[in-house]
Amino acid sequence: MKFGTKAIHAGVSPDSATGAIMTPIYQTSTYVQDGIGNHKGYAYSRSQNPTRHALEKNLAALENGKHGACFGSGMAAIDCVLKMLNPGDEVISTNDLYGGTYRIFKTIFEKYGIKFHFVGMQNADNIETYVNENTKLIWVETPTNPMMNIIDITATVKISKKYGIMLAVDNTFATPYLQNPLDMGADIIMHSVTKYLGGHSDVVMGALICNDDTIANEMYRIQNSSGAVTAPMDSFLVLRGIKTLHLRMQRHCENGKVIANFLAAHPKVDKVYWPGFVSHPNHEVAKRQMSDFGGMISFTLIGDKMEDAHAILNKSKLFALAESLGGVESLIGHPATMTHAAIPKADRQAIGVVDSLIRLSVGVEDAEDLIEDLENALS
Ligand SMILES: Cc1ncc(COP(=O)(O)O)c(C=O)c1O
């Protein structure tokens, strides 16, 4: 099946009891057994639930993977990957990444004896410098949050395969509509389903997808043992949201292009970060590994003043001031004080998260209205 057909049909089938075309919300904690151990594949809803199961199959199909697992948040999904490691293991991670990912690495897993190296990966050769016998995981986010850096997944796969290191890719910004890291040889894909996959700003959820059976066994063992699972109602909402993923993503990309070009031509705007520009340092890589460039854009202001950025955030109306991204409605945020406040100032400035940096999640409204809103805010 092609992508749009999979988004609508993969993993779901009419309910066997009633013929309902929509997967029912199996709001149950347990399942009656005919005899001891004789159940219909579902024993207890932490271990498995039919609504969640349909979503896990759907997500696996969208990423061309064999196995999918859903979690109570994107962070819970990341937590699961890290729990596959042991004390003494080392991780090489993108240095420009979601602040919460940085926080869980530094403040939770460092305590349990895992060592992290945060590395600029725009040139994949940098990764190899940090590989040693303890390296067990490479963590890649691409496009990165919030600097929209592009990391070459194929080049990273070459390094991970050469040394037998597991490679996980946070595919939240790209979504499976734009980029399929498993096809390029990555081992695990992570999603904050909260964002584009859910798409309607009404669910917090995470997911992991993989092909390898050994990794899958670990993933399900940790999912069940740690218990950070997602709920049947939320699984239903995401199944519903995903049915329009391809349509929404198409519009996010179209609007993203229009807004990026508008900002690049605006006299008050200094730099615009969007992988669709030919001038983007890894535009050619983006063109090769993504089918389009998405609707996430960051930009800075001439003079780089925090108060100017705050004024714009307070003045925009259609672009709502809020954390998160990927919903149908446009959002505006200030990484330095919001999503990336967990990263020390010197570290965030070093990667480009300066005081005037503003991040946009361009929604699927009419582009003319979005431009008018930004024009008003900038003036
Ligand atoms: C790229 C990225 N990864 C992971 C996460 C964490 O996901 P969640 O908020 O669903 O826990 C986020 C959240 O903003 C994100 O942007």
The ligand as an ORCA input file, in Angstrom:
! r2SCAN-3c Opt
* xyz 0 1
  C      11.756     16.254     18.981
  C      11.052     15.861     20.244
  N      11.313     14.673     20.802
  C      10.691     14.277     21.941
  C       9.773     15.073     22.595
  C       9.105     14.609     23.858
  O       7.804     14.176     23.604
  P       6.570     14.313     24.622
  O       6.384     15.779     24.886
  O       5.440     13.658     23.897
  O       6.962     13.581     25.865
  C       9.465     16.322     22.025
  C       8.496     17.208     22.684
  O       8.389     18.374     22.379
  C      10.120     16.726     20.826
  O       9.874     17.919     20.245
*
